[in-house]
Amino acid sequence: MKKGSFVSIADCSKEDILQLMEETARFEQNPNQDVLEGKVCATLFFEPSTRTRLSFETAVNRLGGRVIGFSDASTTSSSKGETLKDTIKMVSNYADVIIMRHYLEGAARYASEITDIPIINAGDGANQHPSQTMLDLYSIYKTQGRLSNLIITMVGDLKYGRTVHSLLNGMSHFNPTFHFVAPEELRLPDIYKQFLDTQGILYEEHTDFSPEVINKSDILYMTRVQRERFTDLMEYEKVKNSYILTNEMLDHSKPNLRVLHPLPRVNEIAYDVDDNPKAYYFEQAKNGLYARQAIICEVLNLSLRA
């Protein structure tokens, strides 16, 4: 991993990922530590967020640090025309690390190149969401007991879904088999399929969310169709309800199957799934706290290695 920033999961080796997972497990055992005492973390969220922003801020607070920043860019000087470069340069004077979500792909990479303090990418457009990937990997490991040789089915918005794109990178070290379920309008972009081909990773594409696909899966990774990524509202309306998971659809699935979702959901998972022991998305979100504690400490060289 490029020291000093956490911009893309593609920057992480298999060893980097396993090391971060070990540290995540340590923070799950003891999330309240004063390792960030005296440190200031800036959260710059140019896009709306609930789980990511609050879990990052909770991570900092539980580690004894302080948080500055904003959750609404309209209240900042960017609404007056201030450039991203100037915003990053200015905030770099006040903080030890910047945690940033931005609507433009590549914004986090750009920010990391114009400042000397670490940048943590909390999501850049439809590109990457590496901290989500770490909590996803940790959740998969906790529920399956391994990361290797799993069958993972991804459902919904595979075109714009940055959590999907990042997870493909993260899982590429562990010989998965993927099933991609999406309407034609939201199928996985060719660049990601080319990546899987170069890695020798098996995958199949489907438009039908069939029992056969569900019942062979170890992980069912549901995603919402993201209205904010569509410029044509009619196109969104056409595909928004393409796939809805109901409780009875899990009746003949593997005992070890777990349903993940990066959240928020709209209606792609029916509420009757919530009480099924195979539903893991709320626990998955909880794991985000520990994963983000590990990431913050890693970029600040404060990792708690035994």
N, C-alpha and C positions, 0 to 999 in steps of 0.2 A: 504494500500500500504506500502511495506517495505520502511521505511524512509531512505532517502539518495541516493537511486538509482531508476531508472525506467527501469526495465529489461524485464518484461513480463506483459501483460495486465491481466494475470491470478493472479498476485499479488494484483490487485485492486479489492476492494469491489464495490458493486453498489453505495454506498455512495461516495467512492473515485472518481468514474467515473463522477457522477453528480456534484461533487465539482469542478473537473477539467473543466467540460463543462461550469459551471458558470463563472469560471475565463477566459476561452477561450472567452466567450461572452463579458466580460469586456475589454479584449485586442482588440477585434474587434472594440469596440467603441472608444478605445484610444490606438493604438499600440505603440505610441512614449512616453516612460517613462524612467526615469533615474534610475530605480531600480537596475540595474547591474553595476552602476558606481563603478569602482575599481575592478571589477571581470574579470577574464580571463577564457575563455571557449575554450577547445581544441577539435577540430573536427578531428578524426582519421578515415579516410575512406579507408579501405583496399579493398573495392569494389567500382566500379564506381557509381556515383550518380549525378543527376542534381537537382531535386526538393527537396529531403530530405536535402542534404548538403546546398544548397543555402537558403532554408527556415530557417534552423537552424541558419545559419550565419546571415541572415537578422534579425531573431528574436533577436539575441544577439546585433547586431548593433543598432536596434531600441530601445533596452532597455538600451543603454549606456555602454555596456560591450565591451570587446575586444576578438578577435578570433585569436588563433594560430592553427597550425595543418597541415594536408596534405590531398590531394585528390588523390594521386597516391603513393601507397606503394612502388613502384619501386625506388622512390627517397629517401627512408628512410633506416635506418639501418636494417630493417627487410629483405631487399634484400641481406644484408650481412650475414644473418643467426641469427640476434637478435631475441630472443624469444618474444612472446606476453607478457609474464610476465615482462621481462626487459623493454619492451617499455612502458607498463602501469606504472611501478614503476618510470621510468624516467620522463614521462610526468606529473605524479602526483606531482612532485616537482615544476612544473611551472604553473599549472592551478587549478581553483576552481571546475571545473566540466569537465568530459570527455564525449563527444558525439561520439559514435563509431559504425561504420558499419564494419562487418567482414564476411568472406565467410564461417566460421565454425559455425555450430549450437552449442549453449552454450557458445560462446566466451564472450558475454556480461556478462553472469552470472559469469563466471570464473573471468573476470576482476573486477567485483563488490566485489569478495571475497578476492582480493589481494591488494586492495587499500582502504584508508579511505575517499577518495573524491567520490562524486556521479558519477555513470555511467549511461548514458542514451543510451539505445539500439536503434540504428538507422537501425537495421536489422541484424540478424545473420543467414546466410545461408538460408535454407528453413524453419526455425523455427518460429521466431516471428518478428513483426514490430509494436511495441506498440504505437509509436507516430502516425503512419499512422492510427491505429485503432481509436485514439482519434479524429483525423480530420474526419475520416469516420463517427463516431458516431455523431459528431457535424453537419456534412453535412446531415446525415439522419434526425436528429432532426429539422434542419432548413427547410428542404424541406417537411417534413411530419407533423411537429407540435407535434410529439411524437416519442418515441422509442418503446413503447409497442405494441405487437400484430400485427406486420408487417409481410408481406410475402416478403422474400428476396430471389432472385434467383442469384446464383453465377455461372459464366460461364467461362470455359477455363481450366487453369492450377490449379487444386485444389490439386494436389499432392505436388508440390513444392512451391505453392503460399503462402508465409509467411503472406501476407496481409489478405488472406482468413483465415488462421489458427488463426491469432490474432483476427479478427473480430468475429469469432465464439465464442471465449472467451468473448469478450466485450458485444456481444448481448445476451449472455446466461442469463443475469439478467432480460431480458425484454420480455420473452415469444414469441420469433419469430417462424415463420414456414419457413424452408429453402427448396429451390429446388436447387439441385446440377446438373449442366449440364456439362459433361466432357466425352471425349473418355475414353475407358477402361484403356488406358495407363496412364491417368492423373486423375483418379478418386480420391476422397477424401480418405486419408489413414484411416485405420480402427481405429486407436487410437483416431481420432477426432470424428468418428461416435460413438465410445464407450462413449466418453465424453458427446455427445449430448443425448445418451440413458440414462446415469446416471442423467442428468439434466431434463429428461422428455420432451425434445424438439423435436417437430415433424420435419421430413425431408423426402424428396423423391429424388431419384437419377434418372437421365435421360441421355441418350446419344444423344437424338434428341432435338435440339434447336427449339422447336415447338411454333406456335402461342398460343396454349393453355397455355403453361408455361409463356410466355411473358405477356399475357393479364391478368393473375391473379396476377401479381407481383406489389408490391409497389416500390421496389428497384430492379434494374437490375445491378448487380455488375460484370462488364466485367474484364477479366484479359488477359494478353498476355501469350503465350506459351514461356517460358524462355529458350532460346537456351543455356545459360550459365550453366543450370542445367543438360544438357544432356551430357553423355559421348559418346553416339552413335549418330553421326550426321544424320544417316539414320532414326533413330527413331524420331528425331526432325522434319525432313522433312515430315515424315508421318503424323504428327498431327498438324503442325504449323498453318494450315488454316482450322482447324476443324469447327470453328464457326466465322462467320462474321456478325455483326449487321449492317443492312442498315436502312435507314430512313423509308421506306415503311413498315418495320416489326413492327413499332411503331404505325401504323395507328389506330389500334383498342385496344390499351393499355389503362389502367386506366388514367384518367386526372391527377392524382397525381403521376404517375410513374416518377421516375427520374433515369437516367443512370449514374452510377458512374464507375470510373476506376482509379486505383492507379497511372497509367501512369509510364513509357512511353508506348504508344500504338505502334503497328507495323501495322497490317491491320485488327485487330479484330473489330474495329469500323470504318465503312466507313466515309469518310469526309462529306458526305451529312447529317450525323446525327448532325454535329456540330451546325448547325443553328436551330435545333429543340429545342423548349423551354424545352423539357424533358431532354436534355443533360445537365449534371451538372458537368462534370469532371474537367473543368478548374476552376470553382468556388470552387470545392472540393479542388483542389491544393492550391488555395488562402487561404482557411481556415486552411491549414497546418501552415501558419505563426503564427496565433493566438493560435492554439493548442500547438505549440512548445514553444511559449512564456510562456504559462501557465505551461507546464511541467518543463521548466528550472527553473522558479521561485519556483515551488513546491519542487523540489529536493534541492534547496538552502534555503528553508524555507523563501521565500520572497513572498509568495502568497498574492494577493491583495484582501483579503476578506473584505466585507463591515462591 
